[in-house]
């Protein structure tokens, strides 16, 4: 293991830093605290760390003052908690003068190593280092941090590209445009169509459609295998694959474990309800799906009413299901959800006693700002639009909220009662 670790350190210091598009996030640097980066596989956690490395180099810190280890490297399959000390021994043997200055240690997918948090706590307590950790499991990292690193860590969540980052990657706009002339609007309309289709995973942005779909399907297989099946010792592969397929073919819909369980029985697929609840939790933990509960003060109501399930990326949805014109409203709803999620909102859906629904009741977890948002593909279908408008108006009145927003694909208007209709290409940049 010593030889392998020494080779990995030398490889990192010799390797050319990758070209990347800077994400619209920054690490918050506080001495004595570990920076934890979490998110789905392939969303850009590693490149976000490279972004930090390049910032450090730009500030005059040499690359040898940094250390990067990816614990999913196949050469580290036998790595255990005892080998963490070997990393320190080898690094400081190579650079003994670095014990007197601050170094920056990056540990990628560290959750693969049992009891990793014990080493990180000791590292923070005994060495002059700034620690950066990445992981593909929200629950695993948060549980271990709660027990060993409480108050000693700051968490940054990385998602696939936002629309603004998508525009930057494709060199359309480095920053969201402030002037919306006819040419700019045309570019944004075309770009948002592409964004719906491609999604935000960095690796697939410039690939041909067939190759992109194959790679995105591989992402899902990787999440299932590494983050669910292997990590949680799942043995009912058939049931969990049916679960993923079902959710992705009913995007943004309310999901009932009971109904799905009964559906599996009709197909002679054996699985317990408790197992299905666990599988869904595992998939959410791995950032493939997000659960949106009903807005209610009653815990019983929140339990009895099924949650809506959203997928992290529209590109993944397109790669996993047959597309038709009725799908586009669901894609629009997913884009709105993910934008709210990126910006730190706690999200619920609202359903009144009279049966009127609003897609998103969003409360910011820091500022407590509340947004009430309805999603409607366009205003041309008068009956559909009036239903969505009535739902928003009713919920505004029931919750005493003075303003509401309807996000459409391309319509824009100001309506009575302080309701704004805004196209998605503008709303995503607001």
N, C-alpha and C positions, 0 to 999 in steps of 0.2 A: 504493500500500500504506500510506503514511503516513496518508492520510485515513481509510482503513478501520480501522486500528489505533486511531487517536484516537477514532473513533466507537464502537468496541467498548469502550474504556476508559470513556468517558462513559456508555454504555448500562449497563454493569455498576454503576457508582456510583449511577445513578439508579434502577435496577431494585429493586423490592420483593423482599426475601428470601422464599423460598418457605416455606410451612408444612411441617414434616417431623416424622417420628417418629425420635427419637434412636436410633441403632444402638448395640448393646452392644459397641462398640469405641471406642478412643481412640487418637489419634496419640501417639506417644512423641516428646517434644520434646527434641532434643539439638542445641545450637548447631553450625553448620557441616555438618550432615547434611541431605540432601534426604529428604523423606517421600514414598515411592512407594506409590501405591494401585493395585492390580491386581485384575482380576476380569472376569467376562463382561459384555458389553454389557447395559445396563439393570438391572444388579444393584444399583445404588445408589452407584456410586463418586462421581459428581458431587454427589449430595446428602450424601454423607459429608463432602465438602469444604465444602459449605454449612453442615453441622453445625459444622465447625471455625470457619468464619467467624462464625457466630452466637455461639459460645463466646468468640471474640476480642472481638466487639462487647459482649458481656456483661461482659467484663473492662475495658471502657472504651477499646478501640482503635477509632478511627473507620473506617468502611468505605473511605474514600479512602486509608487506609494499606494497603489490600489491592488486589491486581490479579488479575483472572481472565480467562483467554483459553481458548476452546474451539477447538482446531485442526481440528475437523471442521465448523466453520462454513463454509458454501459461499463466503463472501466471502474466505476465506483459502486458496483452492485454489492460488493462485500463490505461496504463502509458501515461502521457502527459508531456509537457515541464515543467510544474510546479513541477513535481515529481523529476526532476534532483537534485534540492536542497536537497531533502530528502535523496538521496544517500550520499551527502557530510555530511549532519548532522549526519546520522547514523554511517558512517564510522569514522568520527573524534570523535564521542561520544565514540565509542569502543576503539579508539586508539588516544587519544588527544595528546600524545607525538609526533605523526607523522606530526603534523603541522609544526614542526621545522626541518624536514628532507624531502628529495625528495621521493615522492611515485610514483608508476607506475599504471596508470588506463587504463584498457583494456575494450573497449565498442564494442561488437560484433553486426553486422547488425544494426548499429545505425540509418540508413536511414529510418527505420520504424517509428521513432518518428518525428513528424512534428516540424520544427524549431530547430532541435538538434544543428545546427551550432551556434546558439546564446549562448547556454550553454557552448559549447566547447571554444568559444572565451573568455567568462568570466572566465572559468576555467584556461585557459592559462595565463590570465592577473592577476589573483588574488591568485592562489594557487601554491605551489611548487610541481608540478606534471609533469611527462612525460606522454603524452596521446597517446594511440594507438587506432585507429578506424578501423573497417572492414565494408565492404559493398559489395553488389552484383550488384551494378549499377554504371557504369562508369559515365554516364551523370548526374544522380541525385547528386552523390557526387561532381563531378567536378563543376557543376553549383553552388551548395551551397558554395563550397570552394571558387569559384571565387568571390562570393558576400561578404562573411563574413570572410573567412580565407585566403584571398590572401596574399601570402608571409609568411603565418604562418603554412604551412603544407608541408610534403614530402610524395610522393606517391610511394608505392611499389605494383607492379602487380604480383599476384600469379596465376600460371597456373597449370594444371595437371603435374605429374612428367615428367621431361625431360628424355631422354634415360639414361643419367649419373645417375640421381636420381633413375630411374627404376633399374639399375644395383646395385646401393647401397641398395635399399630396398630388393631386392632378394638375397643379400649377394654374388653377383658374383664378383664385384669389388668395393671397397670403393672409389677409385679414377680412372679416366680413365687410362687404361694401357698405359705405354710408350713403352713397347716391344710387338710387334705383331708376336709372334711365332705361329706355326700351331695350338697348343691347344687353345691359346687365341682367335685366329680368329674363331675357331669352336664355342667357347662359345659365342662370339659376334654375329655370324650369327644366332645361335639358339635364343639368347636373343632378337635380333631385330625382328625376326618373332613373338615371343611372345608379344613384345611391340606393333607391328602392330595390333595384335588380341585383347589384353587386354586394351590397351590405358594406360593413366597415372593417372586416378582417384585413390587416395590412398585406399579408402575403398574396392575396388573390386579386388585388386591385387591377392589375394589367394583364391578367391571364384570359385566354379564350374561354368562352362560356363552358364548353365541355370539360376542360381541365379544371376550371374554377369549381364546378359542381362536384367533380371527383374529389378534389382536395377538401372542400367543405364537408362532404360526407365522411371523409376520413377524420376530420376534426371530431365529429360526433362519435365515430367508432372509438377514437382515442379517449374521449371523455368517459364513454361507457366502460372501456376496458381498464384504464389506469385509475380513474377517479371514482369509479363506482364498483365495478365487478371485483377488481383486485383489492382495492383499499377496504371495501366493506364485506368482502367474502360472499358476494352474491352468487348463487348457483342456479337461479331460475332465469337463464338468459332469455328464453323465449318470452316470458311475461314482461320483462323490462324493455325489450325491443318493441313489443306491441304497445307498451305505455308511451314510449317516445314517439312512435309513429302516430298514435292516436292524438296526442297533444299537438303535434305539428300539423296535423291535418284538420285541426279545429282551433286555429290560432286565436288567442284572446277570448276564448269561450269559457263559460263556467265549467269546472271539472268536478265531477262527482265520482269518488272512489267506488261507491256502491254500484252506480250504473256501469262503470267500467268493469268492475268485478263480475257483474251479471253477464256482461258482454263476453268476457273471457270464458265463462262457463258454457255459453252457447257454442263456443269454438273448441270446447274440450281442452282448454288450457288451464292447468291446475295452478292455483296461487291463492294464498290467503289475503284477506283484506289488510291485515296488519303488515304483511310484506309489501303490498302496494303503497301503503302510507310511507313505509320506510324507503322504498325505491324513489318515490317522488321527492322526499326530503333529501336523498342523496343527490339527485339530479339538480335540485335547487342549490344545494351546497356546492356543487361543481360549477355553478353559474350558467348552466345551460338554460334553465328556466327560472322565472320569477313568479311568486305567488302574490296576488292582489286580493285582499279580503273585502267583504262588504263593510261600508261605513256604518258603524252602530256603536252605541254606548253599552249595549247588552252583549256580554260575552257569549250567552246562549245563542243569540242571533248570529254572531260571527261564526260559531261552530256549526249551526244548522244550515246556514246558507253557503253553498259551495263557492270557493274562491275562483277567480279568473287566473289563467296561467298564460304568461307571455314568454316568448323565446327571445334570447339576447340579441338576435341579429336577423334582419330580413333576408340577407344572403343565405343563411342557413335554412330558413323557411323555404326559399325558392329552390334550394338544392334537394329538399326532402319531399316535395309534394308537387302534384300536377297543378299548373297554373291555369286559371280562367279569370274572366272579367270580374267575377264576384269576390275574388281574393283581394283585390286592391284596397278595399276598405279596411280589411284586417291588417294589411301591411302599413297603411297609414296610421292605424291605431297603435301598432307596435312602435313606429317611429316616435310618436308622441310620448308613449310610455317610457321608452329608453332615454329620451331627452330629459324628461322629468327625473328619472332615476340617476342620470349622470350628474344632475345638479343638486342632488342631496335631498330630494323630496320623499316623504313617506306617502305612499299612494294607496288609495282605496277606491272602490266604485260605490255609487249610491243607487239605492232602489227604494222608492217611497212606497207607502202602504197602498197608494192608488195605482202602483205598477209603473210609475215613470222612473226612468233610469238616466243617470249621467255617468259617462265613462270614467272620469277621473276626479276624485277629490284629493288634492295634493297639498300637503302641509310641509313646509321646509323645516327640517329638524333643528336648525339653529335659529333662524329668524322668526319661525312660526308663521311666515307668510302663507296664505291659503289661496290656491288657484282651483277654480271649478271649470273643467274643460270637457266639452263634448266633441266627438269626432264624427264628421260626416263627409263622405267623398266629394259631393258637389251639391249645389243648390238647384240643379235643373229638375230633379224629381221633386216636385212640390209636396207631394204627400209625405215622402220620406223626410224631407227637410223640416216640414212643419212638426212631424213627430219628434225629431231630435230637438228642435227649438222648444217645443212644449215641455219635453223632459228637462231641459236645462232650466227653463223658467220656473217650473214647479219645484225643482230642487233648490234653486236660489231662494225662493220664497220660504220653503220649509226649513232651510238652514240659516236664514237671515243673512245671506251673502249678497253683497250689492253689485258685484260684477261677474260676468261670465265670458268665456271664450268658446267659439266654435272653430275648430281647425279643419280646413278643407284641403283638397288637393290644389285648387287654383282659384277659388272664389274669394272675394274680399268685400266686406260691407260693414257698416255701423248700423246696428238695429236699436230698437227701443229698449228701455230698461238696462242700459249700460252693457249691452251684449255686443261683442266684437267678433266678426267673421274674418279670419286671417288664413292665407294660403300657407301650406306647410313649408315651402321654400323660404318664406319670410319668417315664420314662427320659429323654425329651427335655428335661425341666426339672431333672434331677438335676445 
